[in-house]
Amino acid sequence: MSKAAIHDHRILLVRDIAENAALASHYSAMTPTYADLNDRAGMRYSLKSAIAYIKAAARSWNDLEMLDDQTSESSK
């Protein structure tokens, strides 16, 4: 993979992490509202959504670390 392609891929991963973290924050912040309304279905949905977005961010983080490890090894 060329340096430009690696750079572009890194940027995409960082943006993906940020987007997923923002969505996780959004859904997580909705949970107390649903709790105040005693809406268990809403609570379950918001928590499951937050967890799914955190997991997606973590997968992208792992990909980013793997990419960084590969590029640092190839530059040795």
BAGU-966285 format. One line per field, with one value per residue (C-alpha): x negated, y negated, z negated. Coordinates in nm, 4 decimals. Layout:
N
X	c(X:...)
Y	c(Y:...)
Z	c(Z:...)
//
This chain:
76
X	c(0.0000:-0.1378:-0.2064:0.0800:0.3207:0.2075:0.2551:0.6049:0.6989:0.5764:0.7905:1.0971:1.0425:1.0013:1.3190:1.5046:1.3924:1.5046:1.8421:1.9150:1.8085:2.0386:2.3316:2.2585:2.2590:2.5907:2.7644:2.6065:2.7304:3.0857:3.0948:3.1726:3.4593:3.6127:3.5546:3.7396:4.0290:4.0139:3.9755:3.7869:3.8024:3.6459:3.3792:3.2986:3.2833:3.0611:2.8233:2.7987:2.7363:2.4663:2.2963:2.3092:2.1491:1.8787:1.8012:1.7766:1.5421:1.3301:1.3044:1.1877:0.9420:0.7985:0.7691:0.5915:0.3434:0.2819:0.2226:-0.0195:-0.2031:-0.2342:-0.3641:-0.6154:-0.7429:-0.7775:-0.9748:-1.2436)
Y	c(0.0000:-0.3402:-0.6066:-0.8162:-0.5224:-0.4466:-0.8114:-0.8179:-0.4915:-0.6270:-0.9396:-0.7292:-0.5159:-0.8192:-0.9748:-0.6467:-0.6272:-0.9850:-0.9336:-0.6128:-0.7663:-1.0641:-0.8355:-0.6248:-0.9421:-1.0501:-0.7203:-0.6971:-1.0465:-0.9435:-0.6653:-0.8876:-1.0497:-0.7114:-0.6192:-0.9333:-0.8316:-0.4759:-0.3603:-0.0331:0.0328:-0.3074:-0.2425:0.0950:-0.0519:-0.3440:-0.1227:0.1426:-0.1289:-0.2938:0.0419:0.1223:-0.2112:-0.1684:0.1769:0.0318:-0.2406:0.0215:0.2305:-0.0748:-0.1556:0.1968:0.1554:-0.1775:-0.0253:0.2653:0.0220:-0.1790:0.1387:0.2523:-0.0845:-0.1111:0.2411:0.1744:-0.1439:0.0434)
Z	c(0.0000:0.0941:-0.1670:-0.0314:-0.0529:-0.4089:-0.5028:-0.3491:-0.5205:-0.8540:-0.8104:-0.7303:-1.0399:-1.2659:-1.1242:-1.1705:-1.5335:-1.5973:-1.4276:-1.6149:-1.9456:-1.8848:-1.8064:-2.1143:-2.3221:-2.1707:-2.2458:-2.5890:-2.6743:-2.5799:-2.8396:-3.1434:-2.9512:-2.8854:-3.2493:-3.3626:-3.1383:-3.2755:-2.9136:-2.9398:-2.5654:-2.4985:-2.7596:-2.6075:-2.2565:-2.3565:-2.5558:-2.2840:-2.0251:-2.2382:-2.2911:-1.9182:-1.8296:-2.0944:-1.9559:-1.6046:-1.7296:-1.9059:-1.5868:-1.3942:-1.6734:-1.6473:-1.2694:-1.3185:-1.5629:-1.3264:-1.0407:-1.2553:-1.3593:-0.9972:-0.8786:-1.1617:-1.0899:-0.7185:-0.7812:-0.9793)
//
